Amino acid sequence: MRSERIYLLAVCHQIGVNGVGPHKHNDWLSFELCVDGKPVIIDPGTYCYTGNAEMRFLFRSTVSHNTVVVNNDEQISIRDSMFTLANPFGETNVISWVSADEHDILEVEHTGYHRLLQPVTHRRRFFLKKCNNEVEITDSFLGKGIRILEWYLHLEPALKCRLTNKSSHIYRDEMPVMTINGPELGATPQVQRGWVSKAYNRREEGEVIYSKHKGEIENSLYFTRRLSIPDVCFCKTLHKDV
């Protein structure tokens, strides 16, 4: 998905070949986002293979991707193998994909959490408004039962986040890069520390925007976040004042 200033790449492919994913991570419905050609929301990378098992599992985990963890569980079990993922119950389904002059819309779901005692489908809708350079991301959860839902957004290490109520303001060298507003449901976002690996066997700390909701799903529940970027003229004026 692309506008004049925003580039967004979403993960919605099936697992490898015949349900087995070599070198696959738990990244269904995750995404990466760049503004003006610079990374903002990123994939933390791989870091290592067999040299450090715990770090290998961490970098492959659902927590280490820009998606939602349900009931403290993985989308697909990662402890069975250091490399592959295999889950006959899990798959992705692209519900719709529309690319027009005014907007791009992608709606996709995954069924990795159908293996839970009370199955739930996670559906995510990306709506890129090209004229406004704005992205709306709506997460829907279809099922029943008490759920713990946790969102993770991993930031490029050079960026910092400041919080005000339900909004997350992202800066690079004190210059505003992006604001994330919402959702109304759920706890106020927090800033945590995470790991980012840009080269094999090397890692550095980066900030992670984390939020959580615990409640009952009767049939469906949805949350919408709005990602917006400041006007170029505003940034130039602010930079001149500084």
C-alpha positions as a printed NumPy array, in Angstrom:
array([[  0.   ,   0.   ,   0.   ],
       [  1.446,   3.338,  -1.012],
       [  0.637,   7.044,  -1.011],
       [  2.858,  10.008,  -1.78 ],
       [  4.502,   9.811,   1.656],
       [  3.444,   6.477,   3.219],
       [  4.493,   2.949,   2.325],
       [  2.896,   0.005,   4.162],
       [  3.689,  -3.684,   3.74 ],
       [  1.332,  -6.206,   5.402],
       [  1.896,  -9.939,   6.017],
       [ -0.997, -12.052,   4.749],
       [  0.579, -15.096,   3.076],
       [  0.062, -18.762,   3.856],
       [  2.572, -20.841,   5.802],
       [  5.331, -22.091,   3.504],
       [  4.584, -25.269,   1.555],
       [  1.78 , -27.676,   2.518],
       [  1.317, -26.032,   5.901],
       [  5.   , -26.124,   6.918],
       [  6.903, -22.847,   7.027],
       [ 10.709, -23.079,   6.969],
       [ 12.301, -20.055,   8.669],
       [  8.804, -18.664,   9.324],
       [  7.976, -16.22 ,  12.112],
       [  4.654, -15.589,  13.876],
       [  3.899, -12.465,  11.875],
       [  0.4  , -12.952,  10.463],
       [ -1.339,  -9.588,   9.95 ],
       [  1.809,  -7.773,  11.033],
       [  3.017,  -4.814,   8.972],
       [  5.887,  -2.441,   8.337],
       [  5.412,   1.269,   7.66 ],
       [  7.696,   3.948,   6.223],
       [  7.16 ,   7.72 ,   6.08 ],
       [  9.014,   9.74 ,   3.45 ],
       [ 11.189,   6.729,   2.707],
       [ 12.307,   6.24 ,   6.325],
       [ 11.261,   3.271,   8.525],
       [  8.878,   4.003,  11.396],
       [  7.117,   0.756,  12.369],
       [  9.477,  -2.118,  11.641],
       [  9.996,  -5.862,  11.754],
       [ 12.6  ,  -6.49 ,  14.507],
       [ 14.476,  -9.021,  12.381],
       [ 15.97 , -12.472,  13.074],
       [ 19.115, -11.901,  15.21 ],
       [ 20.359, -15.499,  15.382],
       [ 19.669, -19.145,  14.609],
       [ 21.096, -21.883,  16.866],
       [ 23.548, -19.885,  19.004],
       [ 20.924, -18.58 ,  21.465],
       [ 17.705, -20.599,  21.641],
       [ 15.75 , -18.168,  23.831],
       [ 16.567, -15.167,  21.651],
       [ 15.74 , -17.258,  18.575],
       [ 12.29 , -18.037,  20.   ],
       [ 11.781, -14.404,  21.062],
       [ 12.498, -12.929,  17.638],
       [ 10.169, -15.485,  16.012],
       [  7.335, -14.921,  18.492],
       [  4.036, -13.095,  17.993],
       [  5.157, -10.549,  20.62 ],
       [  8.042,  -9.538,  18.347],
       [  5.758,  -8.508,  15.488],
       [  3.276,  -5.71 ,  14.876],
       [  0.171,  -7.765,  15.443],
       [ -2.093,  -8.96 ,  18.296],
       [ -1.428, -11.656,  20.906],
       [ -4.578, -13.45 ,  22.11 ],
       [ -4.693, -14.992,  25.609],
       [ -0.889, -14.853,  26.004],
       [ -0.533, -17.494,  23.29 ],
       [  1.361, -17.758,  20.015],
       [ -0.377, -17.622,  16.648],
       [  1.398, -20.915,  15.987],
       [  3.551, -22.92 ,  18.389],
       [  7.234, -22.043,  17.978],
       [  8.706, -24.43 ,  20.559],
       [  8.438, -27.491,  18.312],
       [ 11.321, -26.413,  16.099],
       [ 14.059, -23.777,  15.881],
       [ 13.169, -23.11 ,  12.254],
       [  9.791, -24.32 ,  11.023],
       [  6.174, -23.596,  11.909],
       [  3.496, -26.206,  11.369],
       [ -0.18 , -25.847,  12.26 ],
       [ -2.855, -27.543,  10.174],
       [ -5.527, -25.346,  11.806],
       [ -3.942, -22.018,  10.914],
       [ -4.217, -20.155,   7.644],
       [ -4.741, -16.666,   6.274],
       [ -7.536, -15.454,   4.055],
       [ -7.506, -12.225,   2.055],
       [-11.088, -11.011,   2.222],
       [-10.658,  -7.981,  -0.017],
       [ -7.97 ,  -5.938,  -1.724],
       [ -8.771,  -2.658,  -3.481],
       [ -6.258,  -0.193,  -4.878],
       [ -7.65 ,   3.049,  -6.284],
       [ -6.455,   6.598,  -6.868],
       [ -7.975,   7.827,  -3.602],
       [ -7.283,   4.879,  -1.305],
       [ -5.978,   1.36 ,  -0.795],
       [ -7.965,  -1.135,   1.3  ],
       [ -6.756,  -4.547,   2.466],
       [ -8.848,  -6.798,   4.699],
       [ -7.352, -10.097,   5.839],
       [ -7.857, -12.627,   8.632],
       [ -6.004, -15.53 ,  10.205],
       [ -7.221, -18.627,  12.051],
       [ -4.13 , -19.467,  14.082],
       [ -6.185, -19.074,  17.267],
       [ -8.835, -21.567,  16.173],
       [ -6.898, -24.192,  18.111],
       [ -7.869, -22.51 ,  21.42 ],
       [-10.585, -24.048,  23.571],
       [-12.782, -21.106,  22.543],
       [-11.678, -20.372,  18.958],
       [-11.29 , -16.789,  17.759],
       [-10.588, -15.303,  14.329],
       [ -8.412, -12.198,  14.124],
       [ -9.369,  -9.948,  11.209],
       [ -7.465,  -6.777,  10.3  ],
       [ -8.454,  -4.012,   7.877],
       [ -5.903,  -1.535,   6.523],
       [ -7.408,   1.621,   4.999],
       [ -4.873,   3.997,   3.452],
       [ -6.321,   7.42 ,   2.609],
       [ -3.875,   8.664,   0.001],
       [ -4.891,  12.322,  -0.101],
       [ -4.603,  12.653,   3.675],
       [ -1.575,  10.344,   4.026],
       [ -3.456,   8.596,   6.817],
       [ -3.93 ,   4.925,   7.705],
       [ -6.795,   3.416,   9.677],
       [ -6.16 ,  -0.055,  11.098],
       [ -9.194,  -1.897,  12.449],
       [ -8.783,  -5.166,  14.354],
       [-11.856,  -7.384,  14.682],
       [-12.113, -10.508,  16.821],
       [-14.809, -13.03 ,  15.921],
       [-15.753, -15.588,  18.535],
       [-16.968, -15.895,  22.112],
       [-15.426, -15.926,  25.569],
       [-13.126, -13.892,  27.806],
       [-10.094, -12.635,  25.905],
       [ -6.833, -10.936,  26.737],
       [ -5.778,  -8.933,  23.684],
       [ -2.321,  -7.359,  23.455],
       [ -1.052,  -5.072,  20.686],
       [  2.622,  -4.491,  19.859],
       [  4.084,  -1.827,  17.557],
       [  7.874,  -1.953,  17.194],
       [  9.569,   1.336,  16.366],
       [ 12.765,   2.047,  14.47 ],
       [ 15.446,   2.421,  17.221],
       [ 16.16 ,   6.062,  16.282],
       [ 12.566,   7.015,  17.155],
       [ 11.04 ,   7.991,  20.499],
       [  7.407,   7.884,  21.612],
       [  5.531,  10.225,  23.953],
       [  2.075,   9.399,  25.251],
       [ -0.948,  11.603,  25.911],
       [ -4.105,   9.765,  26.975],
       [ -5.034,   7.481,  24.049],
       [ -2.502,   8.998,  21.628],
       [  1.066,   7.974,  20.835],
       [  3.309,  10.686,  19.352],
       [  6.416,   9.452,  17.533],
       [  9.493,  11.667,  17.05 ],
       [ 12.829,  11.524,  15.261],
       [ 15.392,  13.982,  16.652],
       [ 12.564,  15.944,  18.307],
       [ 10.746,  16.278,  14.986],
       [  7.202,  14.807,  14.8  ],
       [  6.949,  11.786,  12.523],
       [  3.568,  10.188,  13.249],
       [  0.656,  10.226,  15.68 ],
       [ -1.38 ,   7.127,  16.525],
       [ -4.845,   7.811,  17.95 ],
       [ -7.202,   5.312,  19.583],
       [ -8.815,   2.999,  20.104],
       [-11.442,   4.058,  22.614],
       [-11.601,   0.573,  24.144],
       [ -8.658,  -0.846,  26.012],
       [ -6.062,   0.527,  28.38 ],
       [ -3.944,   3.606,  27.727],
       [ -0.867,   2.69 ,  25.634],
       [  2.492,   2.125,  27.295],
       [  6.029,   2.398,  25.993],
       [  8.141,  -0.709,  26.551],
       [ 11.655,  -1.694,  25.531],
       [ 12.27 ,  -4.347,  22.897],
       [ 15.029,  -5.727,  20.692],
       [ 15.79 ,  -4.933,  17.045],
       [ 18.331,  -6.808,  14.931],
       [ 19.528,  -5.233,  11.679],
       [ 22.378,  -7.698,  11.156],
       [ 23.096, -11.286,  12.126],
       [ 24.092, -11.712,  15.792],
       [ 23.696,  -7.991,  16.474],
       [ 20.86 ,  -6.378,  18.406],
       [ 19.944,  -2.995,  19.841],
       [ 17.117,  -1.673,  21.964],
       [ 14.092,   0.054,  20.499],
       [ 10.803,   1.319,  21.825],
       [  7.591,  -0.714,  21.576],
       [  4.107,   0.78 ,  21.83 ],
       [  2.041,  -1.698,  23.851],
       [ -1.657,  -1.744,  24.717],
       [ -3.968,  -4.311,  26.27 ],
       [ -7.672,  -5.098,  26.533],
       [ -9.318,  -7.779,  28.65 ],
       [-13.002,  -8.463,  28.202],
       [-15.663, -10.78 ,  26.859],
       [-16.411, -11.232,  23.19 ],
       [-20.053, -12.092,  22.593],
       [-19.826, -12.455,  18.822],
       [-17.399,  -9.801,  17.647],
       [-15.309,  -6.956,  19.011],
       [-13.358,  -4.353,  17.083],
       [-10.703,  -1.685,  17.703],
       [ -9.616,   1.105,  15.332],
       [ -6.338,   3.014,  15.356],
       [ -5.667,   6.05 ,  13.175],
       [ -2.088,   6.66 ,  12.053],
       [ -1.474,  10.176,  10.741],
       [  1.63 ,  12.138,   9.77 ],
       [  2.25 ,  15.887,  10.102],
       [  2.084,  18.172,   7.113],
       [  5.448,  18.761,   5.421],
       [  5.088,  22.544,   5.737],
       [  4.406,  22.183,   9.467],
       [  7.567,  20.118,   9.946],
       [  9.703,  22.635,   8.043],
       [  8.329,  25.513,  10.109],
       [  8.892,  23.634,  13.375],
       [ 12.454,  22.763,  12.35 ],
       [ 13.167,  26.422,  11.539],
       [ 11.85 ,  27.526,  14.95 ],
       [ 14.021,  24.972,  16.716]])
